[in-house]
Amino acid sequence: MSDFFAGIEPIRYAGPDSRNPLAFRWYDPARLVRGKPMAEHFRFAVAYWHTLCWPGSDMFGPGTFGRPWQAADTVANAERKLDVAFDFFTRLGAPFFCFHDVDVVPLGETLREGWSNLDRMADRMAGKMAATGVKLLWGTANLFSHPRYMAGAATNPDPAVFAYAAGQVKQVLEVTHRLGGANYVLWGGREGYDTLLNTRIGQELDQLGRFLSLVVEHKHKIGFTGTILIEPKPCEPTKHQYDFDVAAVAALLRRCGLEREIKLNLEVNHATLAGHTFEHELAYAASQGLLGSIDVNRGDPQNGWDTDQFPNSLNDWTLAMLEILRAGGIGAGGFNFDAKVRRQSIDAADLLHGHVGAMDLCARALLAADAILTDGTLDRFVADRYAGWQGGIGAEIMASSLTLAEIAARAADAPPPQPRSGRQEMLENLVNRFA
């Protein structure tokens, strides 16, 4: 164990009346909601990169945190960081964690050195997991930070870069499998372009499709039964990303014939950057059978970049939880806190405050969404609004039993349809009564 969080007691559920800022007021892991414990609804996971690796830097200044294990990018410091990581996971009571390969160990100068370093750290990680019971929600390879990936990984104009990226993914997928990971995430980071003056979109999409197919093939070859996930993002760092949003990735997967092999890891801040609400992205993914896992955070509406802040809006998360519950939950996915404390939040306790507040918010939103669904008013209104499609001409249209001309003739012989109110204001008021 490390001494970084010395003096901070493990986080416990204390109930809504608690005044302890480092206690759960709403998140009770064992509490049943719709027949399932809260812990299973969320499968909360800590993001290794933001929690342990981010130094508190920004484009105008260096890191402010001064964590002891961040003094140098060495294997020794990586081992020290691993001790702190599992101390944090267990104090928080988080059942899962996530990582990129470069988060847990320096990859070295060559691909083979990176493989060796990651294997060594994975052995230590396995020991920590066995000792604590903390599990791996997903692993992923960092294919965006190194200069070799400045023009993308799978979509790079240089096939040697494609091959190097394939080597990284192969190793991390195998390590994820070895550690019992529930999922593997493919986050491109730079799979896009900045200008069409030097880009062949069709060529790059073909490369990306080939890369995805290779990963799926290797998954089956090694016997990995977890889910392969793609995380959509519209921009930043590249101007145009091929995995812009749920709709773009759904189209890409169908283009590659992989819509039954890959699902989506959806991030709140990425939905914001794409000009969507998070509940829109959730609902769209669920409608396509692609909802896989979630990165929990928020963006700043006054900043046009990925600020990765901890969530704080009960109303927003209630709307999100409504879509998740309607979809039947997230299965083998989880709620990963892809969020970081602010640059001025330099104390060890601040890491816990961020996660505790976010976990409580999610739990409170789950209870509100459950109450809305139990009440039934919202769903009854929506069902009534679309009732015409369950019978009569609506059912015939959807069953393809009428031609365009026959539908037009029916309409010509019927009374003109009259507008009906969508009652948006009433429904927003309804949600606010619960949230």
Secondary structure, DSSP 8 states (H G I E B T S, - for coil): --STTTT-----B--TT---TTSBSS--TT-EETTEEHHHHH-EEEEHIIIII--S-BTTB--S---GGGSS--HHHHHHHHHHHHHHHHHHT-SEEEEEHHHHS---SSHHHHHHHHHHHHHHHHHHHHHH--EEEEEE---SSSGGGTT-STT-SSHHHHHHHHHHHHHHHHHHHHTT-SEEEE--SS-EES-GGG--HHHHHHHHHHHHHHHHHHHHHHT--SEEEE-----SSSSEETT-SHHHHHHHHHHHT-TTTEEEEEEHHHHHHTT--HHHHHHHHHHTT-EEEEE--B--TT-SS---B----HHHHHHHHHHHHHTT--TT--EEE-----TT--SHHHHHHHHHHHHHHHHHHHHHHHHHHHH-HHHHHHHHHTGGGGSHHHHHHHTT-S-HHHHHHHHHHS---------HHHHHHHHHHH-
